[in-house]
Structure formats: C-alpha cells, structure tokens
Amino acid sequence: MDKVVLSLGMGVDSVGVLTRFLLEPETRDFKLDDLIVMTAMTGDEFTETAEHMERFILPLMRKFSVRYVQLSRGGPLASSRYAVLDDSRQPKRMHMVGPWRLRDEQLGNGTVPQFAHGKRICSVKSKADPLEWWKEDHLAGLTYQHILGFSAEEGHRILKDSTYTSASRRARFPLAEWGWTRADTLGYLHEVFGTTWPRSCCVYCPFAASDAEHLADRWRREPKGAVLALLMERRAMALNPRATLFSRTSAVQFAIDHRLYRVLALAEEALRRETWALYDVRRIYHAAVDKKTGRRIPTKKGTAWRSVKTLSEGSRQQMIAELHRRARAHGTEAQADGFAIMRAQLCTPDPERFPTNERFLSVGPAGVHDKERRSFHSLWTRLADQTSLFMA
C-alpha cells in the first residue's frame, strides 16, 4: 500500500481534512498506519494556533496513533536542510520553534515577507523546502498520495499544484472532492470542537490584513507578536521607504487606525532598548528585459540589486548625530520622513533611464547583515563614472 502524506498547515482547511479522515473513516481510502501527517514550523505563529492544536488535534492523533512529524528549516542555507522537532504516534505537545525562524531571515536582511511571481517566498523557504527535503530522505523510491487542504473555491491552486505531480507523487484534494468551501470547513470544525478555528499564519503575515478586524483582534490579544511585526517593518523601512508590511498600509498605521495603543507603546519601548545603526544603502536599478527578444529596455525598470553596510552602531541619538555629520560632509541634509525615519539622500536614481543608481544613509535598529553581491561594486563604479561624466 502506498504511503499517504498529509500536509498539515494547522489552519482551517488542512485541520478539517484530517479531522474528518479520523472521525469518518469512510471518507478515506487508506489505512491510518500508512498515514504521515507533516507540519513545517515558521517559528512565529500566533500562540492560539498551538493552543488549538494541543487541545483538539493532538488528542485525536494519540487516540488513532497517527504518525505526526514536526519539522523546521535547519538554517538559512539549503545545506542546513531540516530539523526534526518531533516524530511520534503519541505527540504530546506542539514544537512551534526550531533552530531557525523565519524572523531570522527577515530581521537579518532588513526585509518584510515577500510575494513575487505568484509565490509566497517566505512560505517556500520555511515550509515547502524542509517538507520536500524530508520526503526526499524518507520516501525516496516510494509512491505516495499527497493530501492537500485546498478548498472547493481554490481551483487555481489545485490546477497549479497538479502540474507538480510526478511518477512518485499523486496529489489529492479532499475538500474539493467533497465540495467544501472554507465556510463549510469552519462550520464542520465548530460542530466537532465547539470553537471557531483560527487562521494559521505568522504574526507578521503581510496577507493577514485582508481581514483587518480579525487581525486587529489577534494583535490586541497577542501584543508581543504585534510588536515583532512593527519592529520588523521599522527595520525594513530604514533600508527601503517602500517596505511597508502590508501592500496598502504600514503596520504602524494599521495599529494607529485600530487604536492598538498598548501595542504602539510596547513597540516604542522596545525601540528605546535597541542598539541603533547608521546604514549605507546603495541600489542599482537594472533595465527591464524584453521577454521576447532578451534585450534590455532602457526606459523600463527591471530588477534591483541592493548593497547594505553598517557604518556605525550606538544609541539612537548618537546615530542621528553621526548621520547629520556625514550628510554635511556630502553637501546635503538629513531629513525625517513621515515615519520619523532619518535619512540623507546622497544619490537620486533617474526614474526614466536604466540602469541607474541610488544611495542614502539612514538610521535604524541594528542587526541587519552587511550584504553585497560579488559584481555589485564594479557595476556601481561604472554607473557612478558615467554619471560624473554626464554631469561634467
């Protein structure tokens, strides 16, 4: 009999599938001995997710002796692979944090979670990769059925995942087979457990703002997580003024709009305790590439390369003073933006011709790693020389 792998994201859909499989055996075509339930941890879920899992789902798993593998990514590099946090048919607790958290990536790079080319990059790195690596190590050469919790409304996700099916993997989408929408699954879980199942996501998930009132309530109940989101955004915006957590607003403005005054006060208190840094931020904006001809389009912006270097560390006041000193040395002035982030623009990019370059100094919480790709310096120098020649 083939193995069956159920990806348990701890949210409504996958929990609904597992619960019905266990309580209504006629809905499945396999023995529970062949089932492997797997979760990859980001390390930054809301605490109520773990609480619901431990109160309602783990007892069911123990009752039916379901194998539950809890993983996390082993480190930032692919060579770190994954860490097994627990592998048991009698799981006693949730292991929500591994040796690497998604926050390590975001805070160290001075970014917020990204969505590009139809992929949630953060989810791929923290969840999809370690799950795939584990399956490569433990299911190599075996065929298996892969159970995914895509609801009946998610035809586009089902169609997309179907393109990944291989000779060893056969995907199955029970909720779609049953015709269950998200509302149907929520209702089922409420009927079984007597509770409204919470959405599974990181405390700083950029997509959570789609249900603003729900997110505001969660941040109000778990202010520590909300503070992490605000601090992550603050660090990212020091390096990129457009790096708000949400696409339509910033995390800090979201907190203001929803009167999360305790969260704002705690975030400001945390910022006062931080070590601060003066950053030298440079960017090269390449010309876009015509997909048909492969040629550069000099009037259209393409990808951007970023270089970050920490110039100094100290208190917030010390770094602001240092920023003013360096700005004067470059013949310019430091200014605060609408988020009270101090910045001195040293080189302004040309918005109409590419490639072009940008450079500014800014003050923000310390901790962002110095980072620059190998060919950045030579290209930067060439662009700077061209600009100087043009200005002359």
N, C-alpha and C positions, 0 to 999 in steps of 0.2 A: 504494500500500500504506500502511495506517495505521502511525503510529509506535507503538512499544511502549516503555513506561516501566516499569522495574523498580525499586521502592523497596528499596534495599539497606541494611538496618539494621546489617549487619556481624555479626549473630548467626547462630545455627544455622539457622533456618528460611529466611531470605532467601538466605543463602550457599548452602544446599543446593539451592534452586531454580536459582540462577544456574549453579552448578557442573554440575548435570545438564543444563541447557539447552545448555551449551557442549560437554560431553563426549558427550552423547547427543542429537544434533540431531533425531532422530525424536520427541522429547518436546515440540518447539515447532512452531508453525505460522507462523513469521515468519523473515525473513532477519536476520542479525546486523547488517547495515547499517542496519536500521530500529530497532535496539535502543538505548535510552538508559538506562544504569544511573545511579541518583542516590543520594547519601548526604548528609544534613544532619548536621553535627557539633555536638555539645553543648559540646565543648572539654574534657570531663572524663572521658573513657573510661579504663578500665584500659589500661595500655600493652600488655598482651598481645594486646588486640584489634587494634591497629595492627600488631604484630609478625606475627600470623597472616595478616592481610590482605596485608602486603607479601611474606611468604614464600610464600603459597599462591595467593591470588586475583589479585593484580596480574600475576604471570607469565601466568596463563591469559587475562586480559584483553588483555595485549600480544600473546599468541600469536594470538588470534582478532580482534584490532583492534576491541575493544568500546569504544564511547564511554562514558567514565566522568566524570560531573560531580560534583565535591565542593563542597558549599556550607556556609555557616554563616549565621546571622542577622547582619544588618549592625549592629544596635544594639538598645537596649531598646524603642524606639518602632517602631510599624509603618511609619512614614515612612522608617526606615533600611533597610527591605526586606532584601535578602540580599547576601552577598558570594560571588563565585565564587572558590574557592580553587584549583581546577584543573579543566580541561575538556579531556580528551585521549583519544585512542585508543591511546596508549602511556604509560599512567600509570606513573611511576617510583617514587613514594612516596605514602604517606598524608599528607594535610594535616589533622591532627586538631584544630587550633586556628585559629579565625578571629578577626575583630576584636571579637567579643562571645562570652562564655562564659556558660553557664547559671549558673555560680557568681557572676557579676557581679550577677545578679538576686537570688539568694538572700542573698548576703552584704550587698548594699546595702540590702535590705529587712528584713534580720534575720529570715529565714524559712527553713524547710526545704521541699523539694518537696511540692507539694500534690496531692491527689486529690479531686475533687469532681464530683458529678452525673455519674458514670460516665466522666469524662475525666481523663487524666493531664495536668494543666495545664502542667507543665514540658515534656512531650513535644510538646504542641501548639505552644507558643511557640518552642521551639528546633529542632524538626524539621518538623512539619506546615506551619507558616506559610511558612518560606522555600522549601520544596519547591513549595507551591502558587503562590507568587509567581513562581518561576522558570517554572513551566509556563504561567502566565498570559502571561508575556512572550514565551515561545519557542514555545508550541503553540497560541496563540490562533487560533481558526477551524479548527483541525485536530481530527480524531477520533483517539483513541489508546486502545490497550489498556493497562490499568494492572495490572501484575503485583504481587501482594502475597503475602508469605510467611506466611499463616495456615495452621496445620496442621489435620489432619483432626479434632482434638479441639476446635477453636475455632469451632464452629458459630455461637455467639452473636456472635463478632466478624465473621464472614462475613455473617451476616444484617444486622448493624448497618451494615457498610460498604456493603452492597448498596443501602441507602436513599439513599446519596450518588451513585449512578450518574446521569449526565446524558447529554444528547444527544451530547456530545463524548467522554465517558469511559465505557469499558466495563471493569469490573473482572474480573480472573481470579485464581483461587486454585489454582495447580497442585498444591500439597501435598494439598489436599482432593480434587482430581480423582484423584490417584494413591493416595489412601487412606493417606497417610503421616502418622504421628504424630511427635511430637518425637523419640521414641526411634528411630524409623526413620531420620529425617534425621541424627541424631547418628551412627548406625551407618554410614550411607552416607558421610558425610564422613570418618569414621575409616578406612573401607575405601579411600577415594580418596587421602587425605593422610597416613594413619598417625598421626593426632593426635586428641585429644578437643577439639572446637571449643569455645572459651569463650563464655560468655554475654556479650552486648553490653549494657553498662549503665554509667551514671556511677558513680564511686567512692562517691558518697553516695546511691545509689538507695534509696529507702525500701522498695522491694519485694524487694530482694535478700536480706533476712533470712529469706525463706520457705525458703531453703536455707542454714541457718545455718552448717553446717560448711564449705560451699563458700565462703561469703563470708568466714569467718574465715581460710581458707587464702589467699584473694586479698589480704586486708588484711595478712596476715603476709608475703606475697611483695612487696607494694607498700605499705609503711608510709606513704609520702608521701601517697598517696591516702586512706588511713585517717585520717591526721592532719587532712586537709582536712575530712573528714566530721565528725570530733569538734569541730573549731573552728566549723564551720557550725552544728552543733547548739548549741554553747555560746553563740554569739551570739544565736541564735533564742530560747533558753530564758531569756535575760536579759530579753527582752521579753514572753515568754509561757511560764510554767512548764509548760504542757502541750505545748509544741512539741518533743517528742522526735522523733528521726529516724524511728524505727520505731513502728508502731502499738502494739506490745505491750511494748516496752522502749526504753531510750535507747541511743544509740551508745556512750556511755561504759560503761554497764552491760554491753552486748554485749562490749566489749573486755575488761572485767574477767572476765566469765564464761568467755571463751575464752582467757584468760591471754595476751592480747596486750600483754605488759608493755613491749616496746620501743615499740609504738605509743603507749601511755599516757605513757611517759617523753618521747617526742618531742613529743607534744601539750602536755604541761605546759611543756616547754622553749619551745615556740612561744608559749604564753600569756605566759610571763615576758617575752618580747621585744615583746609587743604594747603599743601605746598603748591605754589604757583610757578609758572614758567613763562619765559619770553620765547616765542617761536618765530623762526624764519620760514615762511611758507612760500614756495615757488610752484608755479604751474606752467606747463606747456600745453596749449590747446592745438591739437593737430587739425589739419584739414580733413573733412569727411572723405570717404572713399566711395566712388560710384560702384555699386554692386554689379553692374553690367559690364563696365569697361575695366574696372580695377584702378582707374585713375583718380587722383586727388581732385577735390573740388575746392579751390582756394577761397570761395565765398561762403562756404558752409562749415560750421564747427563739427569736428569729429570727437574722437576720444581725447581725454585729458590725462597727462602724467603729472603726478604730484611729488614734490620733494619737501620733507619736513626736517628741520633741525632745531634742537633746543639750544638756545644761546646762553640762557642763564636760568637759575632757579632761586626762589626765595619767597618772601611774603608778597601778598598782592600789591601792597603799596610800593615795595621795592621794585617789583617788575614794571609797574606803571611808570615809575620814575626813570627806570632804565629805558623803557620804550620812548619816553619823551626825549631823553638824551640822544638816543640813536636816530630818532626821527629828525632832530635838529641837525645832526651830522650829515644827514642825507638831503638837507634842504627842504624838509616837509614838516607837517604837523601830525601828531597823533590825535585821533578823534574817537569818541564813543558812538557806537551805532544804537539802534533802537532797543537792543537787548543789553545795553551798558557794557558791551564788549569793546575794549580799547584796541585800536588797530591803526597802523601807519602804512599807507599805500605807497610803495616805492616804485612800482612799475605797473601801469594800467594796460590791460590787453586791448588790442584792436578788435572791435566787435564785428568788423566787416571783412577782414583779411586773415587767412590762416595758412600756415601755423602762426601763432602769436604767443606771447608770454606774459605772465603776471607775477608780481612779487609783493608781499606785505609782511610786516611784523605784527604780531598780536600777542595779547596776554590771555592766558587760560590756565586751568588746573594742570599741574604737571602730571607726567606719566605717559605721554604719547611717545612712542619709539621713533628715534631718528630713522628715516627711511628714504631711499632714493635708488631708482633703478640704475643699472650699470651705465647705460648710454645717455642718461639724463644730462650730465654735466657738459658733455661735448655738444649736444644739441642746444642746450641753453646758451652756451658761449657763442655758438654760431648765430643764433637768433639775436642775442644781445649785440653782437658785432654788426649785424645787418641793420638793427635799429639805430645804432650810433651813426652808421654811415648815412642812413636816410635822414636823420636829424641834422647831420652836418650839411 
